[in-house]
Amino acid sequence: MGFRLRLAFFFVITLALVQALTASLVYEVTRRELIAQGERQLTESAATFVHQLDDVSGRVADSVQVLSLDFALRAAIAQHDRSTIISALRNHGRRVGAERMLLIDLDRKVEADTSDPTADGKAFPFSDLIDKALQRPSAGVEAVNGSAYWVIVVPVLAPVPIGFIAAAIPIDTPLLARMQRSSGGPKAIELVSTVDQNHWAVIARGTDAVPVATKLLEANGLRDRPAMVEVDGRDFLALAVRLDESDKAASIAAVLCYSLNDALRPYRPVVLAWAVLLTLGLVVGLGGALLIARGVSRPIEMLAATARRIGAGDYRASAPLSRQDEIGELSVAFATMAQAIGEREERILFQADHDIATGLANRFAAEAAISLALGRETTGALLALGLTRLPEIVKTMGHDLSDRVMRHAAEIVQKVAGVGSVARIGDTTLSVWLSGVERTHAITMAFTMLDALREPYREADLAIDIAPAVGIALHPQHGSSASLLVQHAEVALFAASGSEDPVAVYDPATDPHRPERLSLMGDLLHAIERDHLRLHYQPKVNLKTRKIDAVEGLVRWTHATRGMVPPDAFIGLAEETGNIRKLTRWALATGAAQGREWASRGWTMKVAVNVSARDLADADLPRRVDELLAVHGLPPHKLMLEITESAVMGEPDAAIRVLKTLADRGIDLAIDDFGVGQSSFAYLRRLPVRELKIDQTFIRKLGNDAEDRTIVASIVELGHRLGYRVTAEGVEDSGAFDYLAEVGCDHAQGYYIAKALAPQDFDRFVGGARWPVARTEEAA
Amino acid sequence: MRVRVPLAGLLALACVSAARAEDLTVHIADDGGHPVADSVITLIPQNPANGPAAQPKPETRVIDQKDETFIPYVQIVRPGDPIVFRNSDDTRHHVYSFAKIKAFEFVLAPGESSVPMQIAAPGIAVVGCNIHDNMINYLFVSDAPYLAQTRAEGSVTFANLSAGTYALHIWHPQLHPGTPEIVQSVTMAGSGPAQTINATLALLPDPRQRMDHEHMRY
């Protein structure tokens, strides 16, 4: 039920209830008042009626008295002239309305009776009336044969009493009518007489009599209190008054009645008027309630509509209602709220789309913009510009400066890119989308940007080299979606950051972050458990003896479905995911077993296994190596662990502790890829390393590059002086081989000698006799 | 209505006084103790020889009517006495009686007197006026030897009574109708002390005052 209806109902019901209550109250009060009034009126009427009756009876008695003084009558009585007496009595009886006249002698015996000739000599039944008649005319109401009579007795004086005349005047309906006419007696009156105990018969009625008497008397008896009687569904107040002497068995009573319905009749117009007023009031109240409710609900509905609009994101709040009431205030509050929400949402939207520090669009915004552009353009390039030194700047100078550097770079890039939009897509990365641009143009643009950023960022007495790199992803070659392009540009940027060329275009072939990597890891673990990996051995030739006395174990994985998986594709991944430890364990075990087998053939063969940074973080590594050596019965010096410089860089102290423990066991340690990292000799001195492996980048062109020759010669010399053995990797031609032998390098390793070989191939290879195997007896 | 005939009281009160031997005094009072006038006392000797020495001579009894009242109220009449009704008022009077001993009727103009009338038989004739209901007169006709009527002091004295037994009758117009005749036997010693008899009568109100003033405005 709507608010309007409820309010209207409330009004109407309240009004109706109040009216009903008032009406019932008024009705009850009026009724009571009328009853009280009726009781008073009845009591008064009864008294009046009795008085009237007395009055009339007195007058009738006087008339009878006058008749009794008629001389002729008295003469007839005195002379006992019976027929004269009867006729005179009849005559006089007619005059006073008597139905029956009697002459009674002084002995109270009937001497003559106008209606009953046989009554002579009988005792007159109402002797008390005679007693009274000696003083004055007496009258009483008497019941005779079920009829009521006034019996009036007067003495016959001649001049002293010589007898009595009794007149019986019927108290009947005509009498009541006469009384009513002459003196305004009650109309609603009934006279009753007892039939027997508690039964009453009506003997006379007034003109307006209602048959209440028998009902009243049979219910209540003769009481002098008014009582309620219901006749034909109408309420009457009735009062019975006894008319005769109270000590007589048969009694005559007058029952007066008062009609409540008649008394209420004058109020009927009032009731009608009240009902009309109530109806009018209800109609007006209903209308008013609906109007008021509309006045309330309309603006509320408008506010609800406004709220729905705000919910839908329309903050152009409608103008506040010009009302002075609570709803007006509410609408003002709504308008204010809508405005505030709008402003906040704008801010949130801005923040959602922008980087707070620089105010540039963020990755989401960039991707959204690129997505739009992709819909329009057939080609395009996304340039990811990485400020690789930024983390360093944050650590040394704080975020503020770093943000300023970022902003500076963004400004310059924006300037260079022109129409291209610049966004910040990572902590250290800006992106520039160039629509309709091909590969060449993109690379050119990248270099233009790098040129513009070559100038260091200056601030006060500070000059910061930004050292940027650019990765490029091209549309549609490298991705059809914005997020893919961003991802691939970042991959390219990562490649660029690690290489000498500061600009790199995404190459799907080298992308180490392809999704298949994850499944690859699962397969790798599976392969380790099922022993599907193979350890291949690349021989190292001792340049002095020209014999093979060491190998480097390299993991080879032939995937069940993909075939050969290059080590680069899973080693790095295994390092990232932590699976490298299992891989290393497997390699160590396999290498140790192979070393043992070779040793059993009498070969002097040192087996080298690569160990990663993660392995060095494992304090358990020395113990496990011990176990392996014990299991395979391999002496510690037959095992070599190759570690890259970077493996030690992470947590140097922990790594160094592990390395020292291993070295203390007599295990050989070698630094791999020496020469391309950040490490210095001073740092190297802290490591318990016995061998350096010069990185292949220095070796490959060793045959004809004078610079590399110098470097390699210097490393060899310096290494030897510091007590390290030196091994060269990536020896691919005889020139390099010879040169290394010339400068005194200890071992050479590379395709010139052999690639990494499976154990059986290795056997065949050493059987070839070009590079003999060092044997125990020889060494001894 | 209370009807009291204190006959026992009357007897009880009878006593012999120390007065003169031959005299008898009868004193009548009402039940309020007031002396009662107009009571007729009749004394009849058992022995007719004890009667008075001489019979009274016939005497004309004049019943006057003055101020609508018969005067006297009670008139003792000897049989044969001429009775005359005299109207001394300036209104007419219609004098009547339906008495068994004598029914008569006179319409008397103011100042007029009736022709003399005689009543032969003893008895009581109640006389009224048909015009004025409150006018009542009693003619007490008796040939008894001793007959007297009380006056205002309520006493009658019979003197020189011979010794012997007498029947004493007391009558009063206001005795209740139907009351038995009051008769008492009195014995006179002849020479003894005078006797006094006190009698108390229960009387009706004086009917002459029976005017219903409640219904009258005059």
Interface residues (C-beta under 8 A of the other chain):
Chain A: G58 D62 L69 F71 R74 A75 A78 Q79 L106 D107 D131 K132 L134 Q135 R136 L157 A158 P159 V160 P161 I162
Chain B: M1 H94 Y96 F98 A103 V126 V127 G128 C129 N130 D133 N134 M135 I136 P173 P177 G178 L204 P207 D212 H215
